[in-house]
Structures are given as C-alpha cells and as structure tokens.
C-alpha cells in the first residue's frame, strides 16, 4: 500500500477551525438546497471542510475516521492526489465530449472495466449513476429477450429513478408507487431472519431457491426478461448470499432464458475484495450495473457491462437509449486513474487482508456483546445487527441506535447506522491500525445501548 493509505491528514488541515463558515453554509443550505430522502424542516447536517484517506473533518476542527465512505462509495479514500491530478489533466485537455464522438478516456475506461469483468463481457454503456445503470439494464434485458417482467428481491435497493425504485423491494419505493409495470418481488436469503424457517445456510439457500423457482413458474418463465440481484445486498443489511444460492439463480435463469443482472453499484470495485463482488462466486451474469467505487464518486459515473450475446443484439439494431453525459471525459479519466491506483497500491489485496485479519475476527468477536444479534460481511463490507433481546431478536430501538452513533462520534469515529444495524463500510484504503481502532470504539459504543 502506498503512503496515501496511511490516512493521517496534514496537520494544518486538522487544526483549521472556521465555525462561522460552517454556520453560513448550513443556513444557506437550509434556505436553498432541497435534500434527498429528508423532511426539509428538521434537517441538521454537518458541513464538511475537507478529507484525506479514510478521514474527513468539519469547520470546527473535529476529525473523524469515516466508517461510511459517504454513501459507501469513497472506496479509494478522500482526495487521492493521483485521482485529483487525473481529473485536472482531463479538464485541461478537453472538458466535455458528446457520446457521438469517440474519446480516449472513454475507450480506456470501457476497456479496463470489461477486462476486469467476467470473460465474455466486452462492452460497457456508461451512465451518470447507479440508478441510471439499472434503468438501462432493464431496457437492455427487455429488448434482448422480447419479454416484459422483471424479478427483484424485497430486501434490495436499486436506485431512486422510476424503474430502479420500482425494482427496489424495501420501503423507500412506496412513496413512488405506482411503479414500473411488470415488476415482481420475491424473498432472498437472510438466515438470521429466515422467511423459510431455515436453521442452516444450506437450508436457507435451498429453500430460497425453491421459493424463487415457484415465483418464476407462477409468473410465467417465458414472460420474465431478467432477475436482478445485488451480489451482496447492501443498504438492507450486508446480506452475503449463502453457498450455492447465486449458482442456483444462474442455473434457473439458464433453464428459462432469463437474463441475470448483478447489481454491483455498492459491492463492486474492491468493496467485497474483488473488482466485482460476484467474482467471489463462480457465477457469470448477463449484465452488471456499477457506479460508486469505480471512481469513488469524484465525478458522477456509472455503467452497465454487457455480455457479448446482449451487445450483439444491437449490432444492426439501434439501441433506443442514451445520455448527454454518457462516458463524460472527466468521469472516465477518473475511472481509469482509480483502477490504475487500485492495482498499483494493491487495494483489493489490502481489503482481503483486512477481512482476514481485522474485520472478520474483530467484528465477529463483538457478537458476544449483549445487543449484537448477528455479524456478517466480507471485505470492507460488514454489518452488525443489533437487538434488544437475543432470544426474540427484537430489533434495537431508534433511541439506543442514536446513542451508539453519538458515542462513536464522541471518540472521533463516524458510523453508518441504518434501522437496527451498524454498517462498517470504511474507505478501502483504511489502515490496519485505524480499522482496529474503529472496532474498539464500536465495542465501547455498544455499551451505551445497555
């Protein structure tokens, strides 16, 4: 790992305090910014002054070890100098190029993404976000198969645009209904709260697959264009699929000519220790959606990786979709630099080592705590599910979850709390020492929930 991954910010950045500026930003934001997923009247967000590596800091001079990666996307860390330089260089050469012209950075980014995908996936359609990637994956699957229906899991989040939020199974979709026609939801595997009364991973896998098979049969296999799955479920609990599940879904799709879409928006690009999380299993999807970690969000970018079979559908037939900023040169230049940095600095290997030596053993040791019901994850992608009672598995209440969050922040660690879970999803460049400190702080914070 390079020196950049030793995530101490510069001294002057740590000590600079501008509280008046923070108040000004907050006031202006409340007056003029309409913020996503929020009731606008009660917002009280922290203005950020800067960041480096796995840390960010505010205008009061408080520095936090980040366990959120913002929206689980700053995989390469804050302000990586080589990534910033690549964007600056691209802006100096030609700041924007339409998709109707070819560009060096777009060609390089597409080649590099496809080379890191499973074999036989040679082309990439670029978007501005993960949600747009999902929208285009829906369209590609429907046009390729000539079918209409899309199957997605209840415990899933695929984005907030119309089609993506319709595929989303969790409650955030409800405010946007009625949604896209033809979407059918099913239950995926989740052993800790099994919908199938399973007691082992094998039972959960087999029963979840049988449930999916029955869903396919009742919906008409010849009407289903695709099944979309997060390779590792992200926002809904870091649910790692049990052995055999993804392989079983692939076999079911093959049996009926159904496309398999792997949503890798959150799980890809080192987060799960691979370029794409699905490479932890011997499964090749037909389409892969990506965004977030491909360039750590330095410039908006997402995309779809197409199987050669699907891309061939459009060799003579125009694809009826496009975006003004598809393959934007600044975004693609940042993706090229990001993938080069990940290789030069051994970030994927670093994540796998952290998994083996720090996150795996350290977080599983917290399972002994009175409020920890379940610990699960892989790579730099973990969750603790917190409960009021280990026997009944009653979720921990919002007040005690907030207490845990405050206790972490008081020790300079910024946690990601969702429902009754703490997600541990730091920048993938976090050092071993910082990762151990984060687990120690989290362990002490759990005491505040007793």
N, C-alpha and C positions, 0 to 999 in steps of 0.2 A: 504493500500500500504506500502511496506517495505521502509526502509531508502534509498535503492538503487534508488528508483524512484525520490528522491529529487536530482535533476540531477546536482548538483554543482561538477565539477571536483576537484581533490585535488589541493591545492594551488601551489605546486611545478610544477605540470603538466601545469598549466595555464601560469606560468611566464617563463618557459624554452624557450629560443629562440636560434635556430640554423640555421640562414639564409643560411650559406654556405652549410649545408647539403641539404637544400631544392633545391638549385641551382644544386647540384650534382645529386640528384635524377631526377630532371627534365631533365637535359642534357642526362643522361643515358637512361631515358625512351624514349626521342625523338629519340635516336640513335638506340635502340634495341627493343622497345615494339611496336607491331602493334595493334592499339587501335580500338575497335569495333565502328561501326556506324560513323566513322570520316574520313575526309580528313586528311591524316597524316601530311601534310606540315604546317598547321596552328594551330596545337594543342598547347594550353597553359593551362594545367591543374594544379590545386593546389595540391602539395604534402601534405598529411596529416601526422601529427605526433602522434595523439592519439585521444581518445574519451572516454566518460563516460556518461551513461544515455542518455539524449537527446542532448548532446553537442559533437562536435568534435573541434579540434584545429590544427593549422598549425605550421610550424617551426619558424614562426616569432613571435609566442606567441599570435596570434589572435584566439579568441574563438568564436564559432558560435553555436547558437541554431539551430538545424537541422530540417527543415520542409520537408526534402526529404526522410528521412530514407534510405539514399543512393539510392537504386533502389526500394523504397517502400518495403523494406524487413527487416530492423532492428527494428522489432516491439518491441522487448524486451529491446532495448537500447544497447549502446556500452559497451563492457567489463563487462557484468554482472558477478560478481565473482563466483556465483554458476554454471553458464553455462561454464565459463572458467575452473573451477575445474572439472566439469564432463568430459570435453574433455581430460584434463590432466590425470585424473584417467583411462579413457578408453585407452589412448595411453600407459600407464604404464602396463596395463593388457594384451592387445593383439591389436596391432595397425591396423591389417587388417585381414579380414576373407572373403574367397570367398563365393559367394551365394550357392555353392554346399555343404557348411557346415551350420549348424544352429548356431546362436549366441544369447546370452541373450539380448543384446541391440536391435537387430533387432526384436526379438519376442516381447519385451516390447513396442518398438515404434509402431509396427504394431497393437498390441492390443489397445494401447492408442489412436491412430488415429482413428481406427474403432469404438471404444467406443464413440468417440465424433462426429462421422458422424451419419447421419440418420439411424434409425433401419433397419436391413436387408442388411447392407453393412459391411461384416465381414472380408474381406481380403484386403491387401494392397500390391501393387507391387511398390518397391522402385526404384527410378531413381536418377540421379545426379542433375537434374534441372527441372524447369517447362516445358521447351521446350521438353525434353525427356519424361516427363509425358504425354504431349499432343500427341507425336508420338505413345506412347504405347496405349493411349486411342483410337486413330484412329484404330490401329491394332486390339484391343480388340473388338471394336464395329463392325468392318467389319467381323471378324472371327465369332463372336457370331451370327450376323444376316445373314451372307452369302450375304450381299449387299455391294455396292461399293461407293455410293455417300455420301458426307459429306456437310452439310449446315452450314455456318458461317456468322456472321454479317459483314457488311462493316466496321463499326466503332468498330474494335476489334484489339487486338494484342495477339497472342498466342505463340510467340517464334520465334527463328531465325533458327532452323533446318529445313530441307526440307519440311516435312509435316506441321509443325507448322507455318512456314512463308507462306505456301500456304493457310492455313486456315485464316491467318491474312487478314483483309479486307483493312486496311489503306495502305498508300503509301509505307511503308517500305518493302512491299512484291515485289514491281515492279522490283527491281534490281535482284531478284532471279527467275524471270519467264523465261521459262515456269515452272510451279509448278506441284504439285501432281495432277494427273488426278482425275476427279470426284468431284472436289470442286466447290460448287456453293455458291455465296454470296447473301445476302438479307439485307434489311434495317431494323434495330431495332428501338425501340422507342427513341425519343430525342425531347421532346416537344419544347424546345427553338428554334430549327431549324427543325421543323417537316417536314418530307418528305411527310406527308399525309394531310397537310393543317389543322391539328387539332388545336383546341384552348383550350382544357381541357385535363387533364390527362386521363380521361375516353375515350375521343375520340381518343387520341394517342394510348392507349392500344388496343382498339377495331380495329382501322384501321391498326396498325402494325401487329396484329394477322391475320387480313384478308389478308394482303399482304403476310405474311408467308404461310398461308393456300394455297393461289393461287400458290405461288412458289413451294410448295410441290406437288400440283396437276400437274403442268406443268413439273416437273422433274421426276414424276413417284414415288408415295409413296412406291411402292414395290421395288424400287431401292435405297432408301435412308437408309443408315446404322445409321446415327446419325445427330442430330443438336447439335452444340457446342455453348455455350454462356458463356461469363463472367457474373457471377451472378450479379455483379456490374461492369460495364465497367470501366477499369482503365486508361490506358495511353491515351485513346481517349476522356477523359473528365469527369471522375467520373459520369457516367450516371446511376442513380438509376432507376430501372425499375418501371413504374407506376403500381398502384394496378391492379391486375388481369392478368398482362402480363405473368409472369413466370408460373402461374397456367394454363393459356391458352396454352402456349407452351407444358407444360406437358400433357395436355389433347389431343392436336394434335398428339404428339408422341405416346401416348397410343392408339389412334384411328388407327394408321397405323403401329404399331410395330416398331417404330423408337426409337433408344436409345437417351436419353438426357444426354449430357456431360456438367457438370458445371465446368467451368474453374475458380478455386479458388486460382490460383497461387498468385495473388496480394491481393485479397479480404479476404482471409482466416486468421485464427489464430489471432483473436482479432481486426483486422483492421476495420471490419464493426460491431464490438461489439458482435460477435458470434464466435464460433470455425470455422464455415463455413458461409459465408455471406448468402447463400441460406436459412439458418435457420431463417432469418428474415421473410421468407415467408413459407407457408405450402406446400412445394414442395420437393419431393424426386427425385434426379437424378438417373441415372443408373450407371454413372461413375463420379468421382470427381478427378480433377487434382489439385495438391497442390505443393508448394515449399516455397520459400521466408520466410514467417513468421513462418513456422513450427519450425525453429531453428534460425531465424534471420540471416541466411546466415553465421553463424560462421564456418560451414563446408558445402560444397555443398551437397544439398539434395532436392529431390522432390519425387513425387509418384502419384500413381493412387489408389483411393479407389474403389473397385468393388462391385457391387450388388451381392448378393448371387446367383442370377439367372445367371449372366455372369460368375462368378467364377466357377459355376458348369459345364459350357460348357467344362472346361479344367480338369475336374476330371479324365477322361480317355484319353483325347486327349492332347498331349503335346502343351504347348504354345510356338510358334516359335519366341521367342524373349528373350533377356537377356543382361545384362551389367556386366562387370567385377566388378564394384563397387556398384552393387545393394545391398542396405542395409549395406553400409560400417559401421563398428562398431563405429568409431568416430562420424560419422554423426548421426547415430541412437541414440547414447548415448546423443548427444547434443539435439536431438528432445525430448527424454524422459525428460531430465532436463528442457528444455524450457516449456513443457506442465505442469510439476510439478510447476515450478516457476509462470506461469500464474495463476494457481489455488491458490497457497499459497499467492500470492500478490494481488489477486483479480483484475487482469489486464483487463479482459473482463468487469467486473463491472465498473472499473475505466473509460474505454473507453465510455461506455454507459452514465456515469455521465458527462463526458466531453462533449459528444454530446448534452446532455440535457441542461447543464448549461453554457457552454462556446462556443463550436464551432458552434452549431446551432444558438443561439441568436446572438453571436458576429459576425459571418461571414455574417449572413443574414442582420445585421444592415449595413454592408458595401455596400449593394445593393443600398443604397441611393447615393453612390458616382457616379459622372458623367460618369466614364468609366466602371462601373460594370454593365454588361448586365444581368448576371444570376449567382445565387449562388445555389449550390446543393451538396448533400453528406449525409453521415451518419457515425456514429462512429468517427474514426480518419482518415476519407477518404473524403476529400472535395475539391471542385474546385470553383474558381471564373472565370467566362468567361468575358473577357474584350473587350470592343467595343469602336470604335471611335464615334459612333452615336447610341444612344439607340433606335431611331426610325427605322433606316435602319438595325441595328445590324451588321454594317460593323466591321469586326474584327480589334482590335487594331494592329498597325503595329509593326514590329520587333524592330525598334529603341526605341519606347516607352516601349515595353516589357523589353528591356535591361535596360532602365533607372530605371524601377521598381525594377529589380533584383539588380542593383548596390545600390539603395537607401536602400534596405533591408540589404544587406551585410555591408553597412556603419554603420548600427546600431547593427551589430552582429547577424543577423538572415539570415540563408542561405535558400533561397526559391527554389521551383521547378517550373520553367516556361516551359510550353510546348505550342507551337503555340501561341494562344492569350489567354492562361489560366495560372493562378497561382494555382497549386495544393497544398493543405495544408494537408500533409501526414506525420506528425512527428512520431518519435517513440511512441508507445502506452503507454509508461511509463512517458511521458511528464507531468509535474506537472500543476496544475490549474493555478498557477501564471505565469509560463512560457508560457502556452497556451494563456493567456490573453495578455501578453507582445507581443507575436508574432502577434496577431491580431491588437494590437495598432500600431506596427511597420509597418505592412502591410497597414494599413489605411493611415499612413503618406506617405508611399512609393507610393501609388496610386496618390498622388498629383503631383509626379514627371512626371506623364504621361499627365498632363493637358497642 
